Amino acid sequence: MNFSASAEHVKTHTASYEDKNMVYKFSGMFYHRWNKKIWMRLNYWCNTSYPQLDQVTEYGYFTDSLTWSGGNPALRTQVYHSGRLWVDFFNLFNIQTGYNYSPNQFSNIIGRGEGTLPSGGNGVYITYTPENTLYKEFWATIYFNQKIKDFRISGILKYQNMEAKFKRNKNTNQGFTGFLTSNYYNDKHFLSIQATYQVFNGYQVRAQGKNTQKMGCLAFILGKDFFHQRVNLSVQYVTPRLFLDGNSKSKTESEVVSSYDFYDINETIRHSLMFTFSYRFHGGKSVRQYNRSMQEEK
């Protein structure tokens, strides 16, 4: 078991704003083994990120006729807490679960501004300003790895549930991702065969929107070594989507802007066929020689 802690005083001062706050950092680890085949590890750590200069500047600018981007002098240091519990059974499978939390994660917030436009007239425009937002994420995984003679089967299933919030803006996102792989290797003929089904799901969330992609594919890989394992030839084939739609969706919702983006990411890999040739070069012998000269002191 080990533990560490530190504290930092952060001061922000501009012509129109002044702020002082304390940043506390902790980390620790606890390990326990019940027997030779079952053990547990508990980890906690904390990371900090400091704002960039353009994020805390008092000034801003128009990126187009109706969009303004600026800094936020009141932006505080981002603190990100992470904890993880890992339990391993018989060196065959393990269960992991964790929680990530940040009370002040950096995020650009879309707002409404009113004033002089680049055209010279007065009007309403869209603003993008960095703010400290709340972020929470829970995740859990199950992993297994089993060898049966010349076969090895492994897989992982992961679940994520996340939330982001800023004032009245709140979004959540959740889902599963993972893979299942079966490998066969013949030592006598230097032949390997692999079949993998992988779910490339991705989940992101922010206070005013979220991104979700769902794609799964089945891949077959055949490889063989030749000439005393100096040459390797392999071929890989990826099938079309099987169970998931292969779509990527992005949503943004605010008081002044609402957008929805959609595109098909499955088209990038389906029906793909790849051949690989590799050659291993063998180096020469390595010799170390030491020349030592000693002189007598007078």
C-alpha positions in Angstrom: 0.0 0.0 0.0 1.3 3.5 -0.8 -0.1 7.0 -0.7 1.0 10.5 -1.7 -0.5 14.0 -1.5 0.3 17.5 -2.5 -1.3 20.9 -2.6 -0.8 23.9 -5.0 -1.8 27.5 -4.7 -3.0 28.9 -8.1 -3.4 32.7 -8.6 -5.0 34.4 -11.6 -4.7 38.1 -12.1 -5.7 40.3 -15.0 -6.6 43.9 -15.4 -10.3 43.2 -14.6 -10.2 39.9 -12.7 -8.4 38.3 -9.8 -8.8 34.8 -8.3 -7.0 32.5 -5.9 -7.7 28.8 -5.3 -6.0 25.7 -3.9 -5.5 22.6 -6.0 -5.1 19.3 -4.1 -3.6 16.2 -5.6 -3.7 12.6 -4.2 -2.6 9.2 -5.4 -2.6 5.8 -3.8 -2.5 2.0 -4.4 -3.7 -0.9 -2.4 -2.9 -4.6 -3.3 -4.1 -7.8 -1.7 -3.7 -11.4 -2.7 -6.0 -14.0 -1.2 -4.1 -16.9 -2.6 -1.8 -17.7 -5.6 -4.7 -17.5 -8.1 -6.9 -14.6 -6.8 -5.7 -11.1 -6.2 -7.1 -7.5 -6.1 -5.6 -4.1 -6.8 -7.2 -0.7 -6.0 -5.7 2.5 -7.6 -6.5 6.1 -7.3 -4.8 9.0 -9.0 -5.3 12.7 -9.8 -4.2 14.7 -12.8 -4.2 18.5 -13.4 -4.3 20.5 -16.6 -3.6 24.2 -16.8 -5.4 26.6 -19.2 -3.6 27.8 -22.3 -3.0 31.5 -22.8 -5.7 31.8 -25.4 -8.2 30.2 -23.0 -7.7 32.9 -20.3 -7.2 36.0 -22.4 -9.7 38.8 -21.8 -9.9 39.4 -25.6 -11.7 37.7 -28.4 -12.3 37.9 -32.1 -14.8 37.1 -34.8 -14.0 34.0 -36.8 -16.8 34.9 -39.3 -19.6 37.4 -39.6 -21.7 35.9 -36.9 -19.3 33.8 -34.7 -17.1 35.2 -31.9 -14.4 33.2 -30.0 -12.7 34.4 -26.8 -11.1 33.5 -23.6 -12.2 33.3 -20.0 -10.0 34.9 -17.3 -12.1 33.1 -14.6 -11.2 29.7 -16.0 -9.7 27.5 -13.2 -7.2 24.7 -13.3 -8.8 21.4 -14.4 -8.6 18.6 -11.9 -9.3 15.0 -13.0 -9.8 12.2 -10.5 -9.6 8.5 -11.5 -10.2 5.3 -9.5 -10.0 1.7 -10.5 -10.6 -1.7 -8.9 -9.0 -4.8 -10.6 -9.8 -8.3 -9.5 -8.0 -11.2 -11.2 -9.1 -14.9 -11.1 -6.8 -17.8 -11.8 -4.9 -15.8 -14.5 -7.8 -16.6 -16.8 -10.1 -13.6 -16.5 -10.4 -10.4 -14.6 -13.0 -7.8 -13.7 -12.2 -4.1 -13.7 -14.4 -1.2 -12.7 -13.6 2.5 -12.4 -14.9 6.0 -11.9 -13.6 9.3 -13.5 -14.7 12.6 -12.1 -13.8 16.2 -12.8 -15.6 19.1 -11.2 -14.0 21.7 -13.6 -13.3 20.0 -17.0 -12.4 22.4 -19.8 -15.2 22.7 -22.4 -16.1 25.3 -25.0 -19.6 26.6 -24.3 -21.8 28.1 -27.0 -23.6 31.3 -26.0 -25.4 34.4 -27.3 -23.7 37.7 -27.7 -25.0 41.1 -28.8 -23.0 44.1 -30.0 -21.1 45.5 -33.0 -20.7 43.0 -35.8 -17.7 42.9 -38.3 -20.0 44.6 -40.8 -20.2 47.6 -38.6 -23.8 47.2 -37.6 -25.3 46.0 -34.3 -26.8 42.6 -33.9 -26.8 39.2 -32.3 -24.0 36.7 -32.7 -22.8 33.3 -31.5 -20.0 33.1 -28.8 -17.6 30.3 -28.0 -16.1 30.6 -24.5 -14.1 28.0 -22.4 -15.8 27.1 -19.1 -15.2 24.8 -16.2 -17.8 22.0 -16.6 -18.8 18.9 -14.6 -17.8 15.5 -16.0 -18.6 12.0 -14.5 -17.9 8.6 -16.0 -18.4 5.0 -14.7 -17.0 2.1 -16.6 -16.6 -1.7 -16.1 -14.8 -4.4 -18.1 -14.7 -8.2 -18.1 -11.6 -9.8 -19.8 -10.7 -13.5 -20.3 -7.8 -15.3 -21.9 -7.8 -19.1 -22.3 -5.3 -21.4 -24.1 -6.4 -24.8 -25.2 -3.6 -26.8 -26.9 -2.8 -24.8 -30.1 -5.8 -22.5 -29.7 -6.1 -19.3 -27.7 -9.4 -17.5 -27.1 -9.6 -14.0 -25.6 -12.2 -11.3 -25.3 -13.2 -8.2 -23.6 -16.5 -6.5 -22.9 -16.6 -2.9 -21.7 -19.5 -0.7 -20.5 -19.3 3.1 -20.2 -21.8 5.6 -18.7 -20.8 9.3 -18.8 -22.4 12.6 -18.0 -21.4 16.3 -18.6 -23.1 19.3 -17.2 -22.8 23.1 -17.2 -25.6 25.1 -15.5 -28.8 24.1 -17.3 -27.0 22.2 -20.0 -26.7 18.4 -19.4 -26.0 15.4 -21.6 -25.4 11.7 -21.0 -24.0 8.9 -23.2 -23.6 5.2 -22.6 -23.0 1.9 -24.3 -20.8 -1.2 -24.9 -17.6 -2.0 -26.8 -15.3 -5.0 -27.0 -13.9 -7.8 -29.1 -13.7 -11.6 -29.3 -10.6 -13.3 -30.8 -9.7 -16.9 -31.6 -6.1 -17.8 -32.5 -4.6 -21.0 -33.9 -0.9 -21.5 -34.3 0.9 -24.6 -35.6 4.5 -24.8 -34.5 5.4 -27.5 -36.9 4.3 -25.7 -40.1 4.7 -22.1 -38.7 1.1 -21.4 -39.6 -1.3 -19.0 -37.8 -5.0 -18.4 -38.3 -7.0 -15.7 -36.5 -10.6 -14.8 -36.4 -11.7 -11.6 -34.6 -15.0 -9.9 -34.2 -14.6 -6.4 -32.9 -17.1 -3.7 -31.9 -15.6 -0.3 -32.6 -18.1 1.7 -30.5 -17.1 5.1 -29.3 -18.8 7.4 -26.8 -18.1 11.0 -25.9 -20.1 13.6 -24.1 -19.9 17.3 -23.4 -22.3 19.7 -21.7 -23.9 20.8 -24.9 -23.7 17.7 -27.0 -22.4 14.1 -27.6 -20.8 11.9 -30.2 -21.6 8.2 -30.7 -20.3 5.7 -33.2 -21.3 2.1 -33.6 -19.5 -0.2 -35.9 -18.6 -3.9 -35.8 -16.7 -6.1 -38.2 -15.4 -9.7 -38.5 -11.8 -10.1 -39.7 -9.9 -13.2 -40.8 -6.1 -13.3 -40.8 -4.0 -16.1 -42.3 -0.2 -16.0 -41.9 2.7 -18.4 -42.6 6.5 -18.2 -42.1 9.0 -19.5 -44.7 12.8 -20.0 -44.9 13.4 -20.6 -41.2 11.0 -17.8 -40.2 12.8 -15.1 -42.1 9.9 -14.5 -44.5 6.3 -14.1 -43.5 3.2 -13.9 -45.8 -0.2 -12.9 -44.5 -3.6 -12.0 -45.8 -6.4 -10.2 -44.0 -10.0 -10.0 -45.0 -12.7 -7.8 -43.3 -16.3 -8.6 -43.8 -19.2 -6.1 -44.1 -21.0 -5.0 -41.0 -22.9 -7.8 -39.3 -25.0 -6.5 -36.3 -24.3 -2.8 -36.0 -25.4 0.0 -38.3 -21.8 1.4 -38.8 -23.0 5.0 -38.2 -21.4 8.0 -36.5 -23.7 10.6 -34.9 -22.8 13.9 -33.4 -25.3 16.2 -31.7 -25.0 19.8 -30.4 -27.8 21.6 -28.5 -27.6 25.0 -27.0 -29.9 28.1 -26.6 -28.6 29.5 -29.9 -27.3 26.6 -31.9 -28.6 23.1 -32.7 -26.9 20.7 -35.1 -27.0 17.0 -36.0 -24.3 15.3 -38.0 -24.5 11.8 -39.4 -22.2 9.7 -41.6 -21.5 6.1 -42.5 -18.1 5.0 -41.2 -18.6 1.4 -42.2 -17.8 2.3 -45.8 -14.1 2.9 -44.9 -13.3 -0.8 -44.1 -15.9 -3.2 -45.4 -14.9 -5.8 -47.9 -11.2 -4.8 -47.4 -8.5 -7.3 -48.4 -4.8 -6.8 -47.4 -1.7 -8.8 -48.3 1.5 -8.4 -46.2 5.0 -9.5 -47.0 7.8 -9.1 -44.4 11.4 -10.2 -44.3 13.6 -10.4 -41.2 17.2 -9.5 -41.5 19.7 -11.3 -39.3 22.6 -9.2 -37.9 26.2 -10.3 -37.5 28.0 -11.2 -34.3 28.6 -8.7 -31.6 32.0 -8.6 -29.8 32.9 -6.4 -26.9 36.6 -5.6 -26.3 38.0 -3.8 -23.3 41.5 -2.2 -23.3 42.5 -1.3 -19.9 45.7 0.6 -19.2 47.0 1.3 -15.7 49.6 3.6 -14.6 51.5 3.6 -11.4 51.2 6.6 -9.3 54.5 8.3 -8.3 
